[in-house]
Amino acid sequence: MTERIFVVGAGVVGFASGRALLGSGHRVSFVDTRAERCAELTDAGFESSTTLELDNDRTIIALSVPTPSVDAAYDLSYLREAVRTTAEAIKTRGGEHIVVVRSTVAPQTCDEVVAPLLQSILEGSSAKAHVASVPEFLRQATALEDALHPTMTVIGSPLPEVRSRLENVFGSLGGEIRVFEDTASSELVKIAHNCFNAAKISFFNELYVLAASIGLDGDKIANVVVRSAEASTNIDYGTKGGFPFGGNCLPKDLDGLIAFAERQGNAASVLRAVREINNSLAVLQGL
């Protein structure tokens, strides 16, 4: 079933997402406050406007606006403005619509920010808006290619009918679909996705510095480790939460490498954090 889709925010993520959905047969319009961006899209043959004017009683509105980091937190000012604009458009049009948050946000943002703001504006109106989370996993340099051929799409919504429609929409792009019956899990997946990558980079950077301190090539060592360690070859290894590692090898080698690093004048910050987290969980488990 084809859907009428509006993409609010036509930057890298919004355009790539909308372009991919357009290629799947859905009718897609882009909305962006930048007149020059809308002119570019219109000249390229895409439906685009600086205002959101709904032409259907049953649309999907994807919010793909920036949520930059400010003071170590997400700045939701663009998202709030997009939600207000969306709510006013829904109130004017009427009908029943799905508002999809594609922007990266903290867990519970859909429940505690987006949905209440929508409902406050729609109060007294017969129009309805259901909020869902479908985060993007697009790399800036290859955003369109990633959107056209996603490895995975994550959908979060408490409503079965909303989940079903979004599975139909995004499932047409291919790739694995994972569905949550809440929005917070979906929101957290996106952040954890990037933080896991950051943690891996940090671990191997620490290893690189340590190896270099004794004249070894850390890149060559890392290349072997990622192929020999079970945590790399078995994707489910270590993902059962709440259980500290035990046995002989992991605690012994962690302590040993930390001690060795200290002798080289290396703070071993990542390794120390690993030990601290594991020990704190062990205390909670009474081990």
C-alpha positions as CSV (number, residue, x, y, z in Angstrom):
1,M,0.0,0.0,0.0
2,T,1.4,3.4,-1.0
3,E,1.4,6.2,1.5
4,R,1.2,10.0,1.4
5,I,4.4,11.1,3.2
6,F,5.7,14.5,4.2
7,V,9.3,14.9,5.2
8,V,9.9,17.9,7.5
9,G,13.6,18.8,7.2
10,A,15.2,18.3,3.8
11,G,18.9,18.2,4.9
12,V,21.1,15.2,4.4
13,V,19.0,12.8,6.4
14,G,15.6,14.1,5.4
15,F,16.4,14.2,1.7
16,A,18.0,10.7,1.7
17,S,15.0,9.2,3.6
18,G,12.4,10.9,1.4
19,R,14.2,10.0,-1.8
20,A,14.4,6.3,-0.8
21,L,10.7,6.2,0.1
22,L,9.8,8.0,-3.2
23,G,11.7,5.3,-5.0
24,S,9.5,2.7,-3.3
25,G,6.4,4.2,-4.9
26,H,5.2,6.4,-2.1
27,R,4.2,10.0,-2.8
28,V,6.7,12.2,-0.9
29,S,6.8,16.0,-0.3
30,F,9.7,17.8,1.3
31,V,9.2,20.6,3.8
32,D,12.1,22.9,4.8
33,T,12.2,26.4,6.2
34,R,15.1,27.3,3.8
35,A,13.6,28.8,0.7
36,E,16.8,28.2,-1.3
37,R,16.8,24.5,-0.4
38,C,13.2,24.1,-1.5
39,A,14.0,25.8,-4.8
40,E,16.8,23.4,-5.3
41,L,14.5,20.4,-4.7
42,T,11.8,21.9,-6.9
43,D,14.2,22.5,-9.7
44,A,15.4,18.9,-9.4
45,G,11.8,17.7,-9.9
46,F,10.8,17.0,-6.3
47,E,7.7,18.3,-4.4
48,S,8.9,20.8,-1.9
49,S,7.6,23.7,0.1
50,T,8.6,26.0,3.0
51,T,5.2,25.3,4.6
52,L,3.5,22.1,5.7
53,E,0.0,21.9,4.1
54,L,-1.5,18.5,4.3
55,D,-3.6,17.3,1.3
56,N,-4.8,14.0,2.8
57,D,-6.6,13.0,5.9
58,R,-4.2,10.0,6.5
59,T,-0.6,11.0,6.1
60,I,2.8,10.0,7.5
61,I,4.9,13.0,8.6
62,A,8.5,12.3,9.2
63,L,10.5,14.8,11.3
64,S,14.1,14.8,10.2
65,V,15.3,18.1,11.7
66,P,18.7,18.7,13.4
67,T,19.1,17.9,17.1
68,P,22.6,19.3,17.7
69,S,24.6,18.9,20.9
70,V,24.5,21.9,23.3
71,D,26.0,21.7,26.7
72,A,26.3,18.0,26.4
73,A,22.6,17.5,25.7
74,Y,20.4,17.4,22.6
75,D,19.1,20.8,21.5
76,L,15.4,20.1,20.8
77,S,14.5,23.6,19.6
78,Y,14.3,22.6,15.9
79,L,12.3,19.5,16.8
80,R,9.8,21.4,19.0
81,E,9.3,23.9,16.2
82,A,8.7,21.1,13.7
83,V,6.2,19.5,16.1
84,R,4.3,22.8,16.5
85,T,4.2,23.2,12.7
86,T,3.1,19.7,12.3
87,A,0.4,19.9,14.9
88,E,-1.0,23.1,13.4
89,A,-1.1,21.5,9.9
90,I,-2.9,18.4,11.3
91,K,-5.4,20.6,13.2
92,T,-6.2,22.6,10.1
93,R,-6.6,19.5,7.9
94,G,-8.2,17.1,10.3
95,G,-8.0,13.3,10.0
96,E,-5.6,10.8,11.6
97,H,-1.9,11.0,11.0
98,I,1.3,9.4,12.1
99,V,4.2,11.6,13.2
100,V,7.5,9.8,12.9
101,V,10.5,11.1,14.7
102,R,13.6,10.4,12.6
103,S,15.8,12.9,14.4
104,T,18.3,11.5,17.0
105,V,16.9,12.2,20.5
106,A,17.2,10.9,24.0
107,P,15.0,8.1,25.2
108,Q,11.5,9.2,26.2
109,T,11.6,12.3,24.0
110,C,8.6,11.1,22.0
111,D,6.6,10.3,25.1
112,E,7.6,13.3,27.2
113,V,8.2,16.1,24.6
114,V,6.7,15.3,21.2
115,A,3.4,13.6,22.1
116,P,2.4,16.2,24.8
117,L,3.2,19.1,22.6
118,L,1.2,17.6,19.7
119,Q,-1.8,16.9,22.0
120,S,-1.7,20.4,23.6
121,I,-2.1,22.0,20.2
122,L,-4.7,19.5,19.0
123,E,-6.7,19.7,22.2
124,G,-10.4,20.4,21.3
125,S,-9.9,19.2,17.7
126,S,-11.2,16.0,16.2
127,A,-7.8,15.4,14.5
128,K,-5.5,12.7,15.8
129,A,-1.8,12.3,15.7
130,H,0.1,9.1,16.7
131,V,3.8,9.4,17.5
132,A,6.3,6.8,16.4
133,S,10.1,6.5,16.5
134,V,12.0,5.4,13.4
135,P,15.6,6.6,13.9
136,E,18.0,6.9,11.0
137,F,21.3,5.0,10.7
138,L,22.7,7.0,7.8
139,R,26.4,7.9,7.3
140,Q,26.8,11.5,6.1
141,A,29.1,10.6,3.2
142,T,26.8,7.8,1.9
143,A,23.4,8.8,3.2
144,L,21.4,8.2,0.1
145,E,23.0,4.8,-0.6
146,D,22.3,3.8,3.1
147,A,18.7,5.0,2.8
148,L,18.1,3.1,-0.4
149,H,19.7,-0.1,1.0
150,P,19.3,-0.1,4.8
151,T,20.9,-2.9,6.8
152,M,18.2,-2.5,9.5
153,T,15.2,-0.3,10.3
154,V,14.0,0.1,13.8
155,I,10.4,1.0,14.5
156,G,8.9,1.9,17.9
157,S,5.2,2.6,18.6
158,P,2.7,1.3,21.2
159,L,0.0,1.0,18.5
160,P,-0.2,-2.2,16.4
161,E,-1.8,-0.4,13.4
162,V,0.9,2.2,13.4
163,R,3.7,-0.4,13.6
164,S,2.0,-2.3,10.7
165,R,1.8,0.7,8.5
166,L,5.4,1.7,9.2
167,E,6.7,-1.8,8.6
168,N,4.9,-1.6,5.2
169,V,6.5,1.7,4.4
170,F,10.1,1.0,5.5
171,G,10.0,-2.7,4.8
172,S,9.8,-1.9,1.1
173,L,13.3,-0.6,1.3
174,G,14.7,-4.0,2.3
175,G,17.0,-4.9,5.2
176,E,16.0,-6.3,8.6
177,I,13.1,-4.8,10.5
178,R,13.1,-4.7,14.3
179,V,10.0,-3.5,16.0
180,F,9.4,-2.3,19.6
181,E,6.1,-1.7,21.3
182,D,7.3,1.6,22.7
183,T,9.2,4.6,21.4
184,A,11.9,4.8,24.1
185,S,13.5,1.5,23.1
186,S,13.8,2.6,19.5
187,E,15.3,6.0,20.5
188,L,17.8,4.3,22.8
189,V,18.9,1.9,20.0
190,K,20.0,4.8,17.8
191,I,22.1,6.4,20.5
192,A,23.6,3.1,21.7
193,H,24.4,2.3,18.1
194,N,26.7,5.3,17.9
195,C,28.0,5.0,21.4
196,F,29.0,1.4,20.8
197,N,31.0,2.5,17.8
198,A,32.6,5.2,19.9
199,A,33.5,2.8,22.7
200,K,35.1,0.4,20.2
201,I,37.1,3.2,18.6
202,S,38.2,4.4,22.1
203,F,39.3,0.9,23.1
204,F,41.5,0.4,20.1
205,N,42.9,4.0,20.4
206,E,43.9,3.1,23.9
207,L,45.5,-0.1,22.7
208,Y,47.3,1.7,19.9
209,V,48.9,4.2,22.4
210,L,49.9,1.4,24.7
211,A,51.4,-0.7,21.9
212,A,53.3,2.3,20.6
213,S,54.8,3.0,24.0
214,I,56.8,-0.3,23.7
215,G,57.4,0.0,20.0
216,L,54.6,-2.2,18.6
217,D,52.2,-1.6,15.7
218,G,48.8,-1.3,17.4
219,D,47.0,-1.4,14.0
220,K,48.4,-4.8,13.2
221,I,47.5,-6.1,16.7
222,A,43.9,-4.7,16.5
223,N,43.5,-6.4,13.1
224,V,44.2,-9.8,14.7
225,V,42.2,-9.1,17.9
226,V,39.0,-8.3,16.0
227,R,39.3,-11.7,14.2
228,S,40.3,-13.8,17.2
229,A,38.1,-12.4,20.0
230,E,34.8,-14.1,20.5
231,A,33.2,-10.7,21.1
232,S,33.8,-9.9,17.5
233,T,33.0,-13.3,15.9
234,N,29.9,-14.0,18.0
235,I,27.5,-11.0,17.8
236,D,25.5,-12.1,20.8
237,Y,28.5,-12.5,23.0
238,G,28.3,-10.4,26.2
239,T,25.0,-8.8,25.3
240,K,23.0,-10.3,28.2
241,G,22.7,-7.3,30.5
242,G,23.2,-7.3,34.2
243,F,25.7,-10.1,34.4
244,P,29.3,-9.3,35.3
245,F,32.0,-11.3,33.6
246,G,33.8,-13.9,35.8
247,G,36.0,-17.0,35.4
248,N,39.7,-16.8,35.3
249,C,40.7,-15.2,32.0
250,L,38.8,-12.0,31.8
251,P,39.4,-10.5,35.2
252,K,43.0,-11.7,35.3
253,D,43.9,-10.3,31.9
254,L,42.1,-7.1,32.5
255,D,44.0,-6.5,35.7
256,G,47.2,-7.6,34.1
257,L,46.9,-5.2,31.1
258,I,45.9,-2.3,33.4
259,A,49.0,-2.9,35.6
260,F,51.2,-3.2,32.5
261,A,49.8,0.1,31.1
262,E,50.4,1.9,34.4
263,R,54.0,0.9,34.3
264,Q,54.2,2.5,30.9
265,G,52.6,5.7,32.2
266,N,49.3,5.0,30.5
267,A,46.1,5.9,32.4
268,A,44.2,3.0,30.7
269,S,41.0,4.9,31.2
270,V,38.8,2.6,29.0
271,L,40.1,-0.5,30.7
272,R,39.7,1.0,34.1
273,A,36.1,1.9,33.3
274,V,35.5,-1.7,32.1
275,R,36.7,-3.0,35.4
276,E,34.7,-0.5,37.5
277,I,31.5,-1.3,35.7
278,N,32.0,-5.1,36.0
279,N,32.9,-4.8,39.7
280,S,29.9,-2.6,40.5
281,L,27.6,-5.1,38.8
282,A,29.2,-7.9,40.8
283,V,28.4,-6.1,44.0
284,L,24.8,-5.7,43.0
285,Q,24.6,-9.4,42.2
286,G,26.2,-10.2,45.5
287,L,29.1,-12.0,43.9
